[in-house]
Amino acid sequence: MALANWKPIERVEPYVISGSTALDLYRSIGERGPKLGVRRVIAYTDFKLTWRRDYQPRKDGACVLASAIPKLIITYRLPQISGSLSSQTRSSWERFLEGVKAHERVHGEVITDMVKKIEAVSVGLRAENDPGCQKVRASLQEHLGRLSEEQRQRSREFDRVEMGDGGNVHRLVMEFINGDRQRSN
C-alpha cells in the first residue's frame, strides 16, 4: 500500500532572554528557559501528532486500516535575545545558537522517524473477524506504545551523549561562556 506524502510542520517558539555577556545570557536562559520537569533547559523540542485514519470493514468480517495520514507539528522552543550585544558576544552567541538549533533538529528528526514508522505499521494493518474494527485498533495501540517508547529512548540517549562531559552541547556551553570571558580578559 502507498504511504501518504507528508512533511512535518515546524514552528519556532522563542522565549526572550537578556544580558550583555555570554555569562549573563546563559544565566538568563537558566531563569527563563522552558521547564522540563522541575528544571529549566536551554531549548526543547515538542510535538503534536494527529491522524486521519480510514478503517474499512471487509465483507469477510475482517477490518483493514486502509490509510493513516499524519499531521505532525514540531515546535522548537529556543532562546531569543532582547537588546544589543557587542560584536564579539554576538558572534559567540550566533555560534552557540546554531549548535543548539542543530541539536534540537536531531530531536525533530527522531520524532519524524517515529511518525514514519507508525505510518508504515498502520497502513494495511488487518484483523480477522473484526466487523467493528476494534481488534485492529487494539493492535495498532500496541505498535504505538512500542514506537513511542523507542522515540523517547532514542531522544534520552542522544541527550545523554550530547550533554555529557565532552558532548556537543556541553562543549557549546563551555565555549560560549569561556570564549566570551577569554576575549574580554
C-alpha positions in Angstrom: 0.0 0.0 0.0 1.2 3.5 -0.8 2.1 5.7 2.1 1.0 9.4 2.2 3.4 12.0 1.0 3.6 14.4 4.0 6.1 16.6 5.8 6.1 17.8 9.3 5.1 21.4 10.1 8.0 23.0 12.0 7.5 26.0 14.3 9.8 28.0 16.5 8.5 29.3 19.8 11.1 31.8 21.1 11.5 32.8 24.7 13.2 36.1 25.5 16.5 36.3 27.3 18.7 39.3 28.1 22.2 40.2 29.0 25.3 41.8 27.6 27.8 39.0 28.2 27.7 35.3 27.4 27.5 34.5 31.2 24.6 37.0 31.6 22.8 35.4 28.6 23.4 31.9 30.0 22.1 32.9 33.4 19.0 34.4 31.7 18.5 31.1 29.9 18.6 29.4 33.4 15.9 31.8 34.6 13.6 31.9 31.6 14.3 28.7 29.6 11.5 26.2 29.1 10.8 23.9 32.0 11.4 20.2 31.6 10.1 18.7 34.8 11.4 20.8 37.6 14.4 22.3 35.9 14.9 24.7 33.1 16.6 23.8 29.8 18.3 25.8 27.1 15.9 24.6 24.4 13.2 22.0 24.0 11.5 20.2 21.1 7.9 19.1 21.4 5.3 17.8 19.0 1.6 17.4 18.4 0.5 14.5 16.3 -2.9 13.8 14.9 -4.1 11.3 12.4 -6.8 10.8 9.7 -7.3 7.1 9.7 -9.6 5.1 7.3 -10.7 1.8 8.9 -12.5 -0.3 6.4 -14.7 -3.3 7.4 -14.4 -6.1 4.8 -17.1 -8.4 3.5 -15.3 -11.4 5.0 -15.6 -9.9 8.5 -12.0 -8.5 8.7 -11.1 -4.9 9.2 -8.2 -3.2 7.4 -6.6 0.2 8.2 -6.6 1.4 4.6 -4.9 4.7 5.2 -3.3 6.7 8.0 -2.4 10.3 7.2 -0.4 12.1 9.9 -0.4 15.8 10.8 2.8 16.4 12.7 3.6 19.8 14.2 7.1 20.0 15.7 7.7 23.0 18.0 11.2 24.1 18.8 11.5 26.3 21.9 14.6 28.4 21.5 16.2 31.4 23.3 15.9 34.8 21.6 17.9 37.8 22.7 16.3 41.1 23.6 18.7 44.0 23.3 22.0 44.5 21.6 25.3 42.8 22.0 28.9 43.6 21.3 30.2 42.2 18.1 32.3 39.6 19.9 29.4 38.4 22.1 27.0 38.5 19.1 29.4 36.2 17.1 29.8 33.9 20.1 26.0 33.8 20.6 25.3 33.0 17.0 27.7 30.0 17.1 26.1 28.8 20.3 22.6 29.2 19.0 23.4 27.4 15.7 24.7 24.5 17.7 21.6 24.4 19.9 19.4 24.5 16.8 21.3 21.6 15.2 20.8 19.6 18.4 17.1 20.3 18.5 16.7 19.4 14.8 18.0 15.9 15.6 15.1 15.6 18.1 12.8 16.7 15.3 14.2 14.0 13.0 13.8 11.3 15.7 10.1 12.4 16.1 9.6 12.4 12.3 11.2 9.0 12.1 8.8 7.7 14.7 5.8 9.0 12.8 7.0 7.4 9.6 7.4 4.1 11.4 3.8 4.4 12.8 2.6 5.1 9.3 4.4 2.1 7.9 3.0 -0.3 10.5 -0.5 1.3 10.3 -1.3 1.2 6.6 -2.6 -2.2 5.7 -2.9 -3.4 9.3 -5.6 -6.1 9.3 -7.6 -8.0 11.9 -9.7 -11.0 11.1 -13.2 -11.4 12.5 -13.3 -7.7 13.4 -16.5 -6.2 11.8 -16.4 -3.2 14.3 -12.7 -2.6 13.7 -12.0 -2.9 17.5 -9.3 -5.6 17.2 -7.3 -3.7 14.5 -7.5 -0.5 16.7 -6.2 -2.5 19.7 -3.4 -4.0 17.6 -2.4 -0.5 16.4 -2.3 0.7 20.0 0.3 -1.9 20.8 2.5 -0.7 18.0 2.0 2.9 19.0 3.2 2.3 22.6 6.3 0.5 21.4 7.2 3.1 18.8 6.6 6.0 21.1 8.8 4.4 23.8 11.5 3.8 21.2 11.4 7.5 20.2 11.7 8.6 23.8 14.6 6.3 24.5 16.4 7.5 21.4 16.0 11.1 22.5 17.1 10.4 26.0 20.2 8.6 24.8 21.0 11.4 22.3 20.7 14.0 25.1 22.8 11.8 27.5 25.7 11.8 25.0 25.3 15.4 23.8 25.1 16.8 27.3 27.6 14.6 29.0 31.2 15.7 29.6 32.8 16.5 26.2 29.4 16.1 24.4 28.4 18.7 21.7 26.0 20.6 23.9 28.4 20.6 26.9 31.2 21.8 24.6 28.9 24.5 23.1 28.1 25.9 26.6 31.7 25.9 27.7 33.0 27.5 24.6 30.2 30.1 24.7 30.8 31.1 28.4 34.6 30.7 28.5 35.2 32.1 25.0 33.5 35.3 25.8 35.4 35.6 29.1 38.7 34.9 27.4 38.1 37.6 24.8 37.3 40.2 27.5 40.5 39.5 29.5 
